[in-house]
């Protein structure tokens, strides 16, 4: 069976070699003695490690080729600094370095630019937070941090918030085994009034025309807020059957309304 081919920066990931422990050890010994070809083999043999780290950033970067190259820089730094004298797997050492390069790139190339002064406040606030946690034996409040830094609560809160990662409105935020709910589904459009009297009347009439089991599922799912799995356990059928009944009910309601 053909292996799935994915190309990043012209690299066919299906053909990437994965080194075993003995091969890694042998190559590192050669590299430490000045063998540059051994270094190249170490890089190529660990590219899948970079790709595995980049999976979680698929929705957060427009150019994955650039991010892949950044991850490779982290990999190269890890290879250059790895010490065989420590009883640590290379992947354990390399992952934080690759992640560090990736996060630094995403932060510095964020479309939302944060002023250097705000970044400095955030940096000092994080240090103060750690110090206060050790002293108070609990997480300090924004007020505690502000007093320690002689700043207002707003300045501290604003600085910390500015360093949080932004996410896409198409970011999946929940999945109970049925349809995925995205962030955009939870954002109200105040310019569109979907809850008019006519809509309510049409919706009630559409629900009345459903079969009893379909009607029960729609009410429990969209009014009570139960998950498909909860309903499956309650009714005594599979979650897949609940999903089919729910979709069928929604289609019937749509046809009745239109």
For each residue, the residues with C-beta under 8 A, 3 or more apart:
1:
2: 5
3: 14 15
4: 14
5: 2 12 13 14
6: 12 13 14
7: 10 11 12 13
8: 11 13 51 64 65 68
9: 65 68 69
10: 7
11: 7 8 16 47 68
12: 5 6 7 15 16
13: 5 6 7 8 16 47 48 51
14: 3 4 5 6
15: 3 12
16: 11 12 13 44 47 48 51
17: 44 45
18: 45 48
19: 23 24 27 41 42 45 46
20: 23 24
21: 24 25 89
22: 25 26
23: 19 20 26 27 45
24: 19 20 21 27 28 42 45 90
25: 21 22 28 29 84
26: 22 23 29 30
27: 19 23 24 30 31 38 41 42 45
28: 24 25 31 32 38 42 82 84 90
29: 25 26 32 33 84
30: 26 27 33 35 37 38
31: 27 28 34 35 36 38 39 42 79
32: 28 29 84
33: 29 30
34: 31
35: 30 31 38 39
36: 31 39 40
37: 30 40 41
38: 27 28 30 31 35 41 42
39: 31 35 36 42 43 79
40: 36 37 43 44
41: 19 27 37 38 44 45
42: 19 24 27 28 31 38 39 45 46 79
43: 39 40 46 47 72 75 76 79
44: 16 17 40 41 47
45: 17 18 19 23 24 27 41 42
46: 19 42 43 49 50 75 79 90 91 94
47: 11 13 16 43 44 50 51 72 75
48: 13 16 18 51 52
49: 46 52 53 75 91 94 95 98
50: 46 47 53 54 68 71 72 74 75 98
51: 8 13 16 47 48 54 55 68 71
52: 48 49 55
53: 49 50 56 71 95 98 99 102
54: 50 51 57 58 64 67 68 71 102
55: 51 52 58
56: 53
57: 54 60 61 64 67 102 106
58: 54 55 61 64
59: 167 168 170 171
60: 57 106 165 167 168
61: 57 58 64 66 67 106
62:
63: 66 67
64: 8 54 57 58 61 67 68
65: 8 9 68 69
66: 61 63 69 70 105
67: 54 57 61 63 64 70 71 102 105 106
68: 8 9 11 50 51 54 64 65 71 72
69: 9 65 66 72 73
70: 66 67 73 74 101 102 105
71: 50 51 53 54 67 68 74 75 98 101 102
72: 43 47 50 68 69 75 76
73: 69 70 76 77 101
74: 50 70 71 77 78 94 97 98 99 100 101 102
75: 43 46 47 49 50 71 72 78 79 94 97 98
76: 43 72 73 79 80
77: 73 74 80 81 97 101
78: 74 75 81 82 90 93 94 97 98
79: 31 39 42 43 46 75 76 82 94
80: 76 77
81: 77 78 97
82: 28 78 79 90 93 94
83: 86
84: 25 28 29 32
85:
86: 83
87:
88: 92 93
89: 21 92 93
90: 24 28 46 78 82 93 94
91: 46 49 94 95
92: 88 89 95
93: 78 82 88 89 90 96 97
94: 46 49 74 75 78 79 82 90 91 97 98
95: 49 53 91 92 98 99
96: 93 99 100
97: 74 75 77 78 81 93 94 100 101
98: 49 50 53 71 74 75 78 94 95 101 102
99: 53 74 95 96 102 103
100: 74 96 97 103 104
101: 70 71 73 74 77 97 98 104 105
102: 53 54 57 67 70 71 74 98 99 105 106
103: 99 100 106 107
104: 100 101 107 108
105: 66 67 70 101 102 108 109
106: 57 60 61 67 102 103 109 110 165
107: 103 104 110
108: 104 105
109: 105 106
110: 106 107 113 114 166
111:
112: 166
113: 110
114: 110 118 119 162 163
115: 118 119
116: 119 120
117: 120 121
118: 114 115 121 122 158 159 162
119: 114 115 116 122 123 159 162 163
120: 116 117 123 124
121: 117 118 124 125 149 151 155 156 159
122: 118 119 125 126 159 160 162 163
123: 119 120 126 127
124: 120 121 127 128 149
125: 121 122 128 129 145 149 156 159 160
126: 122 123 129 130 160
127: 123 124 130 131
128: 124 125 131 132 140 145 148 149
129: 125 126 132 133 139 140 145
130: 126 127 133 134
131: 127 128 134 135 148
132: 128 129 135 136 140 144 145 148
133: 129 130 136 137 138 139 140
134: 130 131 137
135: 131 132
136: 132 133 140 144
137: 133 134
138: 133
139: 129 133
140: 128 129 132 133 136 144 145
141: 144 145
142: 145 146 153 156 157 160
143: 146 147 153
144: 132 136 140 141 147 148
145: 125 128 129 132 140 141 142 148 149 156
146: 142 143 149 150 151 152 153 155 156
147: 143 144 150
148: 128 131 132 144 145
149: 121 124 125 128 145 146 156
150: 146 147
151: 121 146 155 156
152: 146 155 156
153: 142 143 146 156 157
154: 157 158
155: 121 146 151 152 158 159
156: 121 125 142 145 146 149 151 152 153 159 160
157: 142 153 154 160 161
158: 118 154 155 161 162
159: 118 119 121 122 125 155 156 162 163
160: 122 125 126 142 156 157 163 164
161: 157 158 164
162: 114 118 119 122 158 159
163: 114 119 122 159 160
164: 160 161
165: 60 106
166: 110 112
167: 59 60 171 183
168: 59 60 171 183
169: 182 183 184 187
170: 59 182 183 184
171: 59 167 168 182 183
172: 175 180 181 182
173: 181 182 183 186
174: 180 181
175: 172 178 179 180 181
176: 227 228 229
177: 227 228 229 239 243
178: 175 227 228 239 242 243 246
179: 175 243
180: 172 174 175
181: 172 173 174 175 185 186
182: 169 170 171 172 173 185 186
183: 167 168 169 170 171 173 186 187
184: 169 170 187
185: 181 182
186: 173 181 182 183
187: 169 183 184
188:
189: 192
190:
191:
192: 189
193: 196
194: 199
195: 199 200
196: 193 199 200
197: 200 201
198: 201 202
199: 194 195 196 202 203
200: 195 196 197 203 204
201: 197 198 204 205
202: 198 199 205 206 257
203: 199 200 206 207 253 257
204: 200 201 207 208
205: 201 202 208 209 256
206: 202 203 209 210 252 253 254 256 257
207: 203 204 210 215 218 219 253
208: 204 205 215
209: 205 206 252 256
210: 206 207 214 215 218 249 252 253
211: 214 215 249
212: 215 216
213: 216 217 235 245
214: 210 211 217 218 245 246 248 249 252
215: 207 208 210 211 212 218 219 249
216: 212 213 219 220
217: 213 214 220 221 231 242 245 246 249
218: 207 210 214 215 221 222 223 246 249 250 253
219: 207 215 216 222 223 224
220: 216 217 223 224 226 231
221: 217 218 224 225 226 227 228 231 246
222: 218 219 225
223: 218 219 220
224: 219 220 221
225: 221 222
226: 220 221 230 231 234
227: 176 177 178 221 230 231
228: 176 177 178 221 231 232 239 242 243 246
229: 176 177 232 233 239 242
230: 226 227 233 234
231: 217 220 221 226 227 228 234 235 242
232: 228 229 235 236 237 238 239 241 242
233: 229 230 236
234: 226 230 231
235: 213 231 232 242
236: 232 233
237: 232 241 242
238: 232 241 242
239: 177 178 228 229 232 242 243
240: 243 244
241: 232 237 238 244 245
242: 178 217 228 229 231 232 235 237 238 239 245 246
243: 177 178 179 228 239 240 246 247
244: 240 241 247 248
245: 213 214 217 241 242 248 249
246: 178 214 217 218 221 228 242 243 249 250
247: 243 244 250 251
248: 214 244 245 251 252
249: 210 211 214 215 217 218 245 246 252 253
250: 218 246 247 253 254
251: 247 248 254 255
252: 206 209 210 214 248 249 255 256
253: 203 206 207 210 218 249 250 256 257
254: 206 250 251 257 258
255: 251 252 258
256: 205 206 209 252 253
257: 202 203 206 253 254
258: 254 255
